[in-house]
């Protein structure tokens, strides 16, 4: 038998096949621009999360001293020059004409450099703080990720990347279920014994952002595509995980998002009678799932912190003191309105309340935080990018665009009470890039 296998391996045909696989043409194909972009995207979207959870495991088992010992943003630092290279290569090699989004990217780059140069602590603004890690390099990488997919994404790429985002959401949701419903010592949980679902994201608010973004996509599937058992199960998994994260902002976002999408699809006349029935079931399902999940979790919540159990206080304070943070941040904006205070520099100038245990280093509103970090010169091109993406999504009738737009809307709404973090924010910019990749002439397909 071994002799026969050896004979087969040594045949001229197999030698040719092996040489063909190792040919320069195939190697170059594997190292194509599109494949490299996929690797970079996967690294930023998933490996950053994986690195975050890995660091926490290393701390848990005493291999490193604390989570600050290793910077998960190193993945983005490595990817940044490659993303920039791909962007420049497309312009030079293909002689691509610059459009409005290229000029927005240039404006964001210049604004980022200026706010970094004039930052309270320029080095921190460039690389990011040891806690948030979201400095100029990371933020510019988001924009490059967005622009590269805008230029390079095909119809198939859009479908693949939507599946990748949902896959990341599913992996996080499954791990989050283990965090809440098991007592295994090998499962990492939120600090102080709180049984909040955090997945691989490190914080329940960030996990909530991921879940509500994925729910935006899944809600679109249920409202516009063929209803399947698989999609219903995934939707329920995300919904339970959203409730279990106990973050009021993403949960309120889910309610607002669902209402918005239903109205949006009705205006677009994309909701026939059958889909209206599905909408009715969804409306009944959500509160039912909420009550059932809260009942099952009652024992866990009684033994720890429960943000959803204090919903009145959360609303009155704008979400655990956010109204006060917004007011104080606006005071900082008044004195730094042109170029801002620099990335991850807010805590250097924020009027800290001595009674607070933790330092306020973020405005807890993505739009306000962008304004205070980069000033007007960075805020204007940033909002232009988002507004143009929104307009593109509203006008388009393309099926893929509607799915991307749903995720975009979910993230955009929660951004009013949450923050950008390196574990989740890149997903938002990939969605925007894919939205912008769908050309006007394809919008009516």
N, C-alpha and C positions, 0 to 999 in steps of 0.2 A: 504493500500500500504506500509506504514511504517513498519507494523508488518511483512509483507512478506520479506521485505529487511532485517529486523532484524533476521528473521528465517534463511535466506540464509547465512548471515554473521556468524551466530552461528553454522552452520552445521559443522560436523566433518571434511568434506573434505576441507572447507575453512580454518579451523584452522590448518590443516596439511600443506596447501599451504603457509600460513603465516609463520609457523614455519620453513618450508623448505627454504623460502626466507631469514629468519633470521638465518639460520643455519651457523655454523662456516665455513663450506666448501664454501658457497656462499660469505660470508664476506671476506674470504681469497682470493677468486677469484677476487672480486672487488679491493682488495688491492694487486693484483699480480704485479710482477715486471714490466710487459709490460704496465699495466694500469697506474702505477705510473710514468713510463717514458713518457707516453703520456701526463699526467697532467703537468709534469715538462716542456716538450717541448712546449705545448700550452702556459704555463705561460711565458716562455722566449720569444717565438715568437710573442705572441699577447698581453699579459698583460703588458709587458714593454711599448709597444706602447700606450696601453689604459691608463696606468698610466701617460705617458708623456702628452697626451691630457687632461687628468683629472686635472693634475697639472696646466696646462695653463688655464683651465676653472676656477679653484679655484682662480688663480691670477686675472683673468678678473672680477670676481664678488667680489673681495676684501676679500675673506676668508683667503688667505695667502698673505704674502707681495710680494714674488718673486718666480720664478721657482726654485731657489736654496734651498728653504725652505724644499722641499721634494726630496729625491733621488730616481729616478725611478729604479736605479740599485739594490735597496733593494730586488726586485723580484728575481734577479739573485743570490744575496747573500744567500737568503733562499734556492734556488734550488741547489746551488753548493754542499753542503755536501751530499745531497740525490743522486746527479749524481755520486759523488765519491763513495758513498756506493754501488750503483748498479754496478759500474765498478769493484770494489774489490770483491763484492759478486759473480759476474760471474767467476772471476778467481779462487776463493777458492771453491765455491760450485760445479761448473762444471769442476774443474781441467783443465781449459782452458790453453793451451800452448800459451805463448807469441809469437807474430809475430813481424815483422818489424815495424808495426804501433804502437804497444805497446811500443817498444823501442823509437820510435819517440816521443810518448807522455811523456815518462819518461825524455827524453832529453829536451823537451819543459818545463816540470815542473821544472827541475833543473835549466835551463837557466833563467826561470822566477823568481825563488827565488834569484838567484845570481844577476840578474840585479836589483832586488828590494832591496836587502841588500846593494848594492853599488850605489844605485840611489842617485841623488842629494837630493831628499826628499823621503826616504823609505816609510813613511806612505802613501804619495800620490801615490806612485808606487803600493802599495799593494791594496788600496781601489779605486784608481782613483781620478782624480780631480773633484771638485764640478761642473765643466762645462761639461767635457767629460764622467766622471764616468768609463772609461775603464781601470781599474787597473788590477793587477795580478789575482784577484779573478774572474773577469768577463771573461778575456781572457782564463783562465784555464777552466772555465765553458764551453766556446765554444768548446774547445778540448774534454772535457768529453762528451758533447752532441754528437759530431762527433763519438767518439769511441763507445759510448753506442749503437748508432743506427747501426754502422758497425757490432757490435756483435749480436744485437737482431732483426734487421729488417727482416721481411719476405717479400715475393712478395706483399702481401696485404698491409703491412705497407707502402711500397714504394708508392703505389697508393693513400693511405689515406693521407700521408704526402704531396704529390704533390698537392692534392686537398686542403689541409689546407693552404699551401703557396699561392695558387691561390685565395682562399677565403679571406685571409688577404689582398692580392693585390686588390681584387674587392672592399672590404669594404673601403680601403684607397682611391681607385679611385673614388668611388661614393661620398665620403665626399669631395674629391678634386674638383669635379665638382660643388658642392655647394659653395666652396670657391671662385671659379672663376666666376660662372654664376649667383650667387644670391647676394643680398645686405642685407641679414638677419644679424642682430646684434648678433644673437646667434651662428653664425658660426665663428670659429677662423680663422684668416688669418695671412699671413706672415707680419713681422713688417714693419713699415713705409708706410703702406697703399699699399704695392705692391701686386698686384693680381697674385701671383705665387701659383701654386698648391703645397701644402706640405702634404696633408693628415693628418695622425696621427703621422708623422715622425718628425715634428718640424722644418724642413729645406727643401728647395726645392731640394738641391743636394742629400739628403738622400732619399727623395721621388722618385727622378729620378732613384736612384740605385734600389729601390724596383720595380719600373715600368719596367726597362729594364731587370731585372732578370726574372720577370713574362713574359715579352715579349719573352725572350729566350725560355721559356717553351712553350708558345703558338705558337711561330713560328715553333717549332718542331712538335706540334700537327697538324698544318696546312700542313706541308710538308710531314709528314710521316703517319698520321692517317686519318681516314675518315673525310671528311670536313662536318661540321655541322653548322647550322645557329648560334647556341649557341656559338661555338668557334669563329666564325667570329665576333660576337657582343662583346665578351670579349676581343678579339684582338684589335678591334677598340677602345674600352673603355680605354685599357692600352695605346694605341698609342696616343690618344687625351690627356690623362693625362700626358704622357711623354713630349709632346709638351708644355703643359700648365705649367709644372714645370720650364720651361725656363732655364734649366741647360744644358749647351753645352756639358759637358763631357758625361753624359748618352746618349744624342742624337747622338753624334759621335760614341759612343759605339754601339748603336743600328744599325747604318749603317755598321760598321765593322763586328759586330756579324752576321748580316743577310748575308753578302757576305761570311763570313767564313762558316756558316752553309750550305749555298747552295753548296759551293765547297765541303764541307765535305760529304754531302749526295750524291753528284754526284760521288765522289770517292768511296763511299760505295755502289754505284749502288742502292740507295734506292729512286731514283726520276724517276718514269716512266713518260710517255708523259703527262698523266693527271696532275701529280704534277708539271711538268714543266710549264704548262699553269697557274697553281695556282701561281707559282713563278713570272710569267710575270704580273699577276694581282696585286700581292703584290708590285712589283717594281713600277707599275703605281699608286697604291693606296697610298703609303707612301708620295710622294711629293704632291699628290693631297690633302691628309688629312692635310699636313703641311700648304699648302697655304690657304686652307679653314679655318682651325683653327686660323691661324694668322690674317686672314681677319676679322673673327668674333670677335677676341680679340683686334682689332686695337684700339678701344676707350679706353679699359682698359690699354693697354700698353702705350698709349700716355700720360696717367695721372700718370704713375709710371715708375719704372725701368724695362728695357727690355734687358736682357742679350743677347737674340738671335738677337736683332736688332743691336748689336754691335759685330757681329760675327768676323769681321776682327781683331778688337782690341783683342778679346778673343784669337784668334789663335796666334797672334803676341806675346802675353804675356804668352802663354802656359796655358791660362785659368785663368783670373783675377790674374795675378802676380805669377803663380805657378813656372815658370822657375826660378825666383829669390829665391823663397822659397826652391826649390830643391837644388840650388847652395849653399845657406847658410846652409842647412841641411847637405850636404856632408862635409862641413867644420867642422861641429860638429862631424860627423862620424869619421873623421881623428883622433880626440883626444879621442874618446870613442869607438874604433872599436871592442874591445874584449867583454865587458859586457854591452855596451850601457849606456844611461843616465837614464834608468828606464821608466816604463810605465807612460804616461801622465806627463813626466818631461821635455819634449823638450823645453817648454817656459822658463825654468829656465836657460838654457845655450844658447838659440838661440840669435843671434846678432840682436836685435830688431831695426827696422827702426823707429826713433822718429817721422817720418811724418805719420806713420800708426796709425789709430784710434784703431784698434783691435790688440791684441797680437797674434803672430803666435805660436800656441801650437800644431800644427800637420804638418807633411811634405806634406800633400795632395797627397800622393802616398803611398798606403798601404804597398808596398814592401820596399820602402825607410824608411818609418816610423817604420816598424818592425826592420830594420837594426839599425836605430839610437836608438831605445828603448831598444833592447835586445842584440845588438852587434852581432858578428859573431856566438857566441855560441847559440843564439836563432834563428838567420836568417837561418842557414843551415838546422836544422830539420824542420823549417817552410816551406822552399822551397821544401824540400824532400817530405813532405806531399802533397803539391800542385802538384808537378811534377808526383809523383806516381799516384795520382788521375787522372791527365790529361792522362797519359799513359793508365791507366785502361779504361778510357772513349773512347779513340781513338781506342783501340783494340777490344772493346766489340761490339757484334752485338745484344745484348739484347735490346728490345724496351724500357723498363723502363730506362735502362742506357742512351740511346740516349736522352731521355727527360731530365733526370737529368744533363747530360753533357751539354746540351744547356743552362740551367740555370747557371751552373758552369762557362761556357765560358763567358756568359754575365757579371757576377759579376767580374770575373777575369780581363776582359778587362777594365771595368770602374774603377777598383782599381788603375790603373796607374795614374789617375787624381783625385781620390776621397779618402775618409777616411772610416775606419771602425767605426761604432757607435753601441751602444747597441741595438738600435731599429731595425737594419737591419742585422748586421753581423751574428747573430746566424743562420739566414736562410742559409747563405753560408755554414756553417759548418754542418748543417743538410743535405744539398745536398751532401757534400763530404762523410759524413758518410753513406748515402744511396747508393752512388756510390760504396763505398768500401764493402758494404754488399752483393753486387751481385757477387757471386763466379764465378771463371773461368769456372767451369763445366756447369754453367747455362748460360754462355754468348752466347752459340750457339742455345739457345732455340728459 
